Amino acid sequence: MSKNNKRNKNQRKNEITRGIFTVLEKEPEKSFNYKQIAAKIGVVDANDRNTLIKRLVELKEKKRILEEDRGAYKAIASNKTYHTGTVDITGRGNAYIVVEGLDDDVFVPFNKLKKAFHKDEVEVYIFPRRKGKKLEGEITKVISRNKNAFVGIVDMQKDFAFVRPTDYRMYTDIFIPKNKISTAQDGDKVIAEISEWPDNADSPFGTITQVLGKPGEHNTEIHSILAQYGLPYEFPTEVEMYADTLDTSIKAEEIAKRRDLRDTLTFTIDPKDAKDFDDALSFKKLENGNYEIGIHIADVSHYLETDTILDDEAYNRATSVYLVDRVVPMLPEVLSNNACSLRPNEEKYTFSAIFEIDDKAVIKNEWFGRTVINSDERFAYEEAQHIIETGNGNIPEELSIRDKAYTVSDEVVNATLNMDRLAKIMRDQRMREGAISFDKIEVRFNLNDKMEPEGVYFKESKDANKLIEEFMLLANRKVARFIGKQKPVKTFVYRVHDEPNEDKLMALNGIISRFGHQLNFKDKKSISNSLNQLLEDVKGKKEQNLVDTLAIRSMSKAIYTVDNIGHYGLAFDYYTHFTSPIRRYPDVMVHRLLQHYLDGGDSPKAESYEEKCKHSSDMESLAANAERDSIKYMQIKFMEDHQDQEFVGVISGVTEWGLYVEIIENKCEGMVRIRDIKDDYYTFDEKEYAIVGEKTKKSYQLGDEVVVMVKSTDLIKRHLDFSLLGKND
């Protein structure tokens, strides 16, 4: 199957699904086999035919169509108006139901939610469509709950309590009987689990399962963020105990099974505050003038055996979570910070991708397999950057992680400079092939010992970071290609990234044109090149973070799947995640599958791996949301101490209820509510991304610089409100 066909597979699947319903609903009294349906919707390709057959079975199992006789399908009588979908509740309490096979989402007003919550699976009745109007309907049944536990504040009464959820999409409080209150006190932040919602009750009934603490306290709020997304902040005792019993010693008989690289120059480059080191690089100059460069990854799968409580816990978590003040690891510390951390001067089991590379960064040979290494040095990015910039190994005290000045050996300096040069060649090649360079500014905080923010700084990606990134990309790409090219096709875990949505790109073009920028839509390569030019042009300008954010939002989301469609953003036909099994479960699956195939194993069933891929993608999304919420929380905490200060900001969003403003110097974003702007009556102009004064015609438009002050902060609801002082003229 060609790359373009692969990319369009999901779109084609939706088209076939709609075609099935079109055929069956047009003649609901008749039944049709797959051949008849294929003929009616023009399916002739073998792959499309297989998709059609598979979708018929899936739709039957979901009870969306009937199988009247063996292989003969017909519409369910009510199928024209009743559909199954997922609830997406808006900030105003209404909802949209996302239904597979429908081009448009179904709008459901608040009074027709039928006790459904955000992300629940529901049955929705769709009203006959009026000309020119959006699809509307009402929920008729909640099929399954997305979650039953919610974070909220206790409102204690005499003989019972209510818990008021802090998530704005949860529109009802939860009634807690007296015997289900636990140790909670009035005003506590808690987790409440819903047990039932009687027909005659205004609120669902529940139990307080955990007291998080007093609202506004640091640990309470961080634990609340994790709990909101169903993410744990500690390991179950039995998992910790199991991990502690693992034999993590290095054994001669195990070394004998591996490629021994303990005498090869090897080192790690990581952030200066890193606790675990899951990747290392080795460097050797060969007699033919080429270089042997190894990418060595902690061999987590050696310790993490399948069908154990430790593996179950790792799978359930699927990812480490990086919050503003801590890491919630996927694996217990005995593995993440000890046995699987490639610390210097310690023998470690690794899984490696080793390449012979010539002076022009052309790959001459490749090898994959299990190894044993002994890292010679551990460097921080700042130290490696100093070597790259100066060409010498004299590390000054202010950059040193050893708290003193020291000198790096000539051998390490030579290796670092050569790998930096090769990495730059590989990066330039990626860019020429259409890769997109997203170097979005990352906000970080200087925290004191009470976890209070004393300052804001921005994480920069310099040459040392890009050196590591480029060799990790090389390993990920080559491992994926090594398996993906094999015949017959083998089940594997890919990291894929679909082409961007053209409508979103057109919308992005409309916004950036206000700043004098333009995208080129001539072809795919032109789009990529003009996106890169845009991201380069806005560097250091007031609109940089806004444009970076909007450009990222115009992209499709990268996901894990067994169905390879390539990675658009990186311009790779084959890509996977091989390099971080300490913190990503898909990498563990990749290691296991790769070793299985190196041992000559047969291809396992794709379905079970696809399910694991979906779970991993979902958990990654939750972790990213939690990380964003923790940054937002710390930004609000930081701004609490700057209430009397004027700030210059950029309007980063415009809605009918107000302006979002991002402060230039610290990237904190808050809301100016339209009702608080008193010099005129302002209305929202959707086409111009602006609010306009009725009398004065004064406008505030996306991208305008304005002056604001903090009006109010709410750590509990994570709201930051600004007062607008005017434009920054």
Order of alpha helices (4+ residues) and beta strands (2+ residues): alpha-alpha-alpha-alpha-beta-beta-beta-beta-beta-beta-beta-beta-beta-beta-beta-beta-alpha-alpha-alpha-beta-beta-beta-beta-alpha-alpha-beta-beta-beta-beta-beta-alpha-beta-beta-alpha-beta-beta-alpha-beta-alpha-alpha-alpha-beta-alpha-alpha-beta-beta-beta-beta-beta-beta-beta-beta
